[in-house]
Structures are given as structure tokens and as C-alpha cells.
Amino acid sequence: MKEKVLSIIEILKQRYPDPICALHYKKDYELMISVRLAAQCTDARVNQITPALFAAYPSLEAMAEANIADVEQYVRSCGFYKHKARDIVLACQMLLQEYGGKVPATMEQLLRIPGVGRKTANLLLGDLYAVPGSVVCDTHCIRICGRLGMTDGTKDPEKCEKQLRNILPAEESSDFCHRIVLFGREICTARSPKCADCPLAALCKTFSGF
């Protein structure tokens, strides 16, 4: 498995040499907000609405003081907008009140923030602080790692994260997850994956039994 994982990582590196988060942001709390909005929504849709949201509330203080009903109107097209708007305002308030106006750098602190679960926390740790071992188990990661045989096929994000932590080199984890998202959008789609064009086909449990 170790050899297989290293081969997968190397192939993905060659295909996607510059793995970056697809969400657009300039400030640490903007990434936190964007990831919250991306739940059950596409990154492309989030990137369409955040410029207006961040322009209306150009600082962490402004976002923390925002009227939740007003924020709802900016994020309405992202789905579950009432929950998301509430979480965004409350999260920004917590950053100011408890974390000195900065997105914290530990899993324990992040999980206290409204709307932040393990997936969001891992992404923030990896992208903002380059914390080794940050494994972001989104739908792409869960689906593809199951198909490849890197996990036992679990659909549970926490179980998937634990299994991947056991086999991924810690320093590669965050970039691997970004590359998996790019790979999932281009090749290993949820429906009708392009197996004939897949650079990982020879290493894929689903395709070749490897």
C-alpha cells in the first residue's frame, strides 16, 4: 500500500503541479467563510457571491457586527443560507472575542467555531498554516480514495480521514487533497468517470483490482 500511495501521489503531482484551493480569498477569515458557504454548494457558486459579500463587509469587525438577515441576502444562492449566514456572523464574533481576530491554528480551537467541522478545520490548517497531516475529506476525496482502494470504501468522513492519515505522508496530505479535487472534477467524476483516460487506472482497485 505504501508503494501504491507514493505512486498515486507522484502521478497526481505531475498532472496537477500547483494544487491550490479553488475558493478565492485574501484574508484568513474570508477562507473560513468561503468554506462554510461551500457546504452543499459548488466552489464556483461561492466565488460568484463572495466578492459582493466581502465588499459589503470589508473587515472582520464589520462582518461580526452584520445583521444576520442582511447577510442572508448575499448568501441566499448558496443554499441553507439562513444557517450559513448565522454561522458566519457568530464565527466572526468568536474570532474577535476569543482568538484575537485571527483564525486559530489548532484543531481543538477551530472545532469550537460555529459552522466549523473537521473538514473545514483541516482545510484551514493546511492552507493557512501548512500543518502536516491535514486531510480534507470532501465528497471527491471520499469517493476517489474508496475507488482507488486507499480506504475501505467508507462514506464516513471521519473514518476516511483516519484511514488516510495512516497511509499518506503527513507533508503531502494537504496538497494531495487539493489534487484529488482537481482529479475528481476532470477525470474521476461521480457519474461516468473517464476510466479510459485515467492516469491512475493501473493503480485503481475499482478499475484493475490493484
C-alpha positions, 0 to 999 in steps of 0.5 A: 500500500505504501508503494501504491500511495507514493505512486498515486501521489507522484502521478497526481503531482505531475498532472496537477503541479500547483494544487491550490484551493479553488475558493478565492480569498485574501484574508484568513477569515474570508477562507473560513467563510468561503468554506462554510458557504461551500457546504452543499454548494459548488466552489464556483457558486461561492466565488460568484457571491463572495466578492459582493459579500466581502465588499459589503463587509470589508473587515472582520469587525464589520462582518461580526457586527452584520445583521444576520438577515442582511447577510442572508441576502448575499448568501441566499444562492448558496443554499441553507443560507439562513444557517450559513449566514448565522454561522458566519456572523457568530464565527466572526464574533468568536474570532474577535472575542476569543482568538484575537481576530485571527483564525486559530491554528489548532484543531481543538480551537477551530472545532469550537467555531460555529459552522466549523467541522473537521473538514473545514478545520483541516482545510484551514490548517493546511492552507493557512498554516501548512500543518502536516497531516491535514486531510480534507475529506470532501465528497471527491476525496471520499469517493476517489480514495474508496475507488482507488482502494486507499480506504475501505470504501467508507462514506464516513468522513471521519473514518476516511480521514483516519484511514488516510492519515495512516497511509499518506505522508503527513507533508503531502496530505494537504496538497494531495487533497487539493489534487484529488479535487482537481482529479475528481472534477476532470477525470474521476467524476461521480457519474461516468468517470473517464476510466479510459483516460485515467492516469491512475487506472493501473493503480485503481482497485475499482478499475484493475483490482490493484 
